[in-house]
Amino acid sequence: MSKITSLTRLRARVRGALMVRRPAQILVMFAFGIVAMMAFAGFAIDTGMLLTTRRNFQKVADICATVGAQAIPGGGAIARAQDCITTNNVSGGATVNVPPTSGLKAGNNRYVEVVIDQNVRTYFLQAVGIRTVPIGVRAVGSAYRALEYAVVGLRPDTNSVRTSGGSSSRIIGNACSRNDFQVSGTLNITGWAVANGSFSGLPSATGTESGPGSDPCLDPLFPLPYLPTLQPLVGSSTVTISDSAGNCPTASNPTRAAPVGYRLRISCGYTAGTLTISPPRDQVDIQGSNRATIRLQPSGTTPSNATYRDVQIQGTGPVILGPGIYDTINVISDANVTFNPGLFLINSSYDQGGGGDLTGTGVSIIVGHQFEATGNGNLLLSCCSAGMEHNVLFYHYGGTIPTPGTPAMWPATGPNEINITGNSGSRILNGSIYSPLVTPDACNNPCISIGGNADTFQVNGQVIGATIDFHGTGTTVNYPDISDRAIPRPYLAE
């Protein structure tokens, strides 16, 4: 046999062997592919089943938490929630807690917590050793809406709400003290009175609750608006504006503009005249002999940038304040003061204790340290300036106001409080008083004092601060709560 023939036969044999083995290899690869595809399909099916089970558990928890909450108060909340769980075919692994043991409502017995925690069986994943997967869901329900408060004391280490007064003292709405709630005399509350600590004396209220499980007294965290920048104070001159100097308003020239000057001393006798003052000024000292109207102007296109560091008000002529930045305003006389519409930043203090009126509409006042209006004149202030949210009339910052574009304002001095009290006249504030102090002891105690024996004394808004002293014979805080605890309205709280 020739070598060529032997080689040809060898090639044919090899070719035949290959033709026999190739289908077997393909079959093995196909088998592995089928197994892998089945594993992926099984994983996808089990995952979908587990997600569906979790959604169903969550629905049951949500429903049963609100169903149970409808039995609060009364003691049947746990049984009602458990019946709901059984009715929805959840067996084992379900717990009902009143009050909740975790979360924001922990310890508050006005809430029902439903926890479902089960190991759910798998199917296809058992092939890789995963027989069960834990699934846990939680829901917290209540039958009563969270309260909105007319008065909130935020300091946790003292009696943060103190009231004293006669039978006409009242709060239209709810009142809450983060610590103790002290009532001396009579206080009528149309809504609920809440003490996260305890009561010392009880108000006349729709209901009261106290202790660590009571509705929490929370800071609403109202934001500051955009704060303007200071106008630079340049110069050292002192200018006297008087009749003898010839630069006051007169009968023939009833409106005059103040001349340029770093500090102004004003004494104008013409009662029908108006002297307008443009910013910035280091000091505006209105003398006791002044009878003219003094108008502090805003600063052009950015009125809240107007800068007047120190304003001293004597005399009997009215004073009209333009929106802007002030350090100190001291009203020593019976002059009437008007805040023009806009945003006011008073860094250190505003003091008015005489018999003059204080009025203004469309204003918001940010107070660094102190605002005192304790005189016997009428007081009518209404908010709000552009940019101020949540109906805030007074925003008590409790320190040097951080003003963009400047290293710091003038060093703030004086007590740290808002004191709006009086014994005569009509005193009405249309807007809220908010004192969100950074540290509990950042102000005098109280931080906010309102009331007195005026003919009318009413705050149409919220009063929120670290410590609040509410007193007088006819003082009213009017902020009705739209959530009515007497009518169950089941909802999910968490």
GIGI-V86284 format. One record per pair of residues at least 12 apart in sequence whose ideal C-beta (glycine too) atoms are under 6 Angstrom apart, sorted by the first residue. I is the first residue (numbers start at 0). J is the second residue. Records with the same first field share a line. If there is no record, write none. Layout:
I=J / J
//
This chain:
41=123
44=123
45=121 / 122 / 123 / 124
49=132
52=119
53=134
56=115 / 136
57=136
59=87 / 89
60=113 / 115 / 136 / 138
61=138 / 491
63=80 / 83 / 84 / 113
64=111 / 113 / 138 / 139 / 140
65=140 / 489
66=79 / 83
67=79 / 80 / 111
68=111 / 140 / 141 / 142 / 489
69=142 / 487 / 489
71=109 / 142
76=97 / 111
77=95 / 97
80=95 / 111 / 113
81=95
92=115 / 116 / 117
93=115
94=114
95=113
96=112
97=111
98=110 / 212
99=112 / 139
102=493
104=139 / 492
106=211 / 212
107=212
108=212
109=141
110=139 / 141 / 492
111=140
112=139
113=138
114=137
115=136
116=135
117=134
118=131 / 133
119=132 / 134
139=492 / 493
140=491
141=492
142=487 / 489
143=484
144=482 / 488
146=173 / 191 / 214
147=480
148=173 / 175
149=170 / 172 / 461 / 476 / 478
150=170 / 174 / 462 / 476
151=175 / 216 / 463
152=176 / 177 / 466 / 467
153=177 / 218 / 465
154=439 / 465 / 466
155=177 / 178
157=178
158=178 / 179 / 181
159=176 / 177 / 178 / 466
160=176 / 180 / 467
161=181 / 468
162=182 / 186 / 469
163=183 / 184 / 470
164=184 / 470 / 471 / 472
165=472
166=185
167=473
168=186 / 474
169=187 / 475
170=188 / 476
171=189 / 477 / 479
172=190 / 478 / 479 / 480
173=190 / 191 / 480
174=188 / 192
175=193 / 216
176=194
177=195 / 216
178=196
179=196 / 197 / 199
180=194 / 198
181=199
182=200 / 202
186=202
187=203
188=202 / 204
190=205 / 480
191=205 / 206
192=204 / 207
193=208 / 213 / 214
194=209
195=213 / 216
197=209
218=435
221=389 / 391 / 433
224=386 / 387
225=386
226=402 / 403
227=303 / 304
228=403 / 404
229=306 / 324 / 405
230=278 / 279 / 304 / 306
232=279 / 281
234=261
235=261
236=260 / 261
237=262
238=258 / 260 / 263
239=264
240=257 / 265
241=266
242=268
247=267
248=269 / 272 / 274 / 291
249=269
253=271 / 272
254=273
255=274
256=275
257=274 / 276
261=281
262=281 / 282
263=283
264=284
265=285 / 289
266=286 / 288 / 289
267=289 / 291
268=290
269=291
270=290
272=291
273=292 / 294
274=291 / 293
275=294 / 296
276=295
277=296
278=298 / 305 / 306 / 307
279=306
280=307
281=308
282=309
283=310
284=311
285=312 / 313 / 314
286=313
287=313 / 314
289=314 / 316
290=315 / 316
291=316
292=316 / 317
293=318
294=319
295=307 / 320 / 321
296=321
297=321 / 322
302=322 / 341
303=322 / 323 / 341 / 342
305=321 / 323
306=324
307=325
308=326
309=327
310=328
311=329
312=330 / 334
313=331 / 332
314=332
315=334
317=335
318=334 / 336
319=337
320=338
321=339
322=341 / 342 / 343
324=344
325=345
326=346 / 347 / 409
327=347 / 348
328=349
329=350
330=351
332=353
333=353 / 354 / 355
334=355
335=355 / 356
336=357
337=358 / 359
338=359 / 362
340=361
341=384
342=363 / 384
343=364
344=365 / 400
345=366
346=367 / 400 / 408 / 411
347=368 / 411 / 412 / 413
348=368 / 369 / 413
349=370
350=371
351=372 / 374
352=373 / 374
353=374
354=374 / 375 / 376
355=376
356=376 / 377
357=372 / 378
358=379
359=380
360=381
362=384
363=382 / 383 / 384 / 387
364=393
365=394 / 396
366=395
367=396 / 399 / 400 / 411
368=411 / 413 / 415
369=413 / 414 / 416
370=417
371=418
372=419
373=420
375=423 / 424
376=424
377=424 / 425
378=426
379=427
380=428
381=429
382=430
390=430 / 431 / 460
391=431 / 433
392=428 / 430
393=417 / 432
394=433
395=417 / 434
397=415 / 436 / 441 / 442
399=411
414=443
415=442 / 443
416=442 / 443 / 446
417=447
418=448
419=449
420=448 / 450 / 451
421=451 / 453
422=451 / 452
423=453
424=453
425=454 / 455
426=453 / 456
427=457
428=458
429=459
430=460
431=460 / 461
432=447 / 462
433=463
434=446 / 447 / 464
436=465
439=465
444=466
445=466 / 467 / 468
446=464 / 465 / 466
447=464 / 467
448=468
450=469 / 470 / 471 / 474
451=471
452=471 / 472
456=471 / 474
457=475
458=476
459=477
460=478
461=478
462=476
//
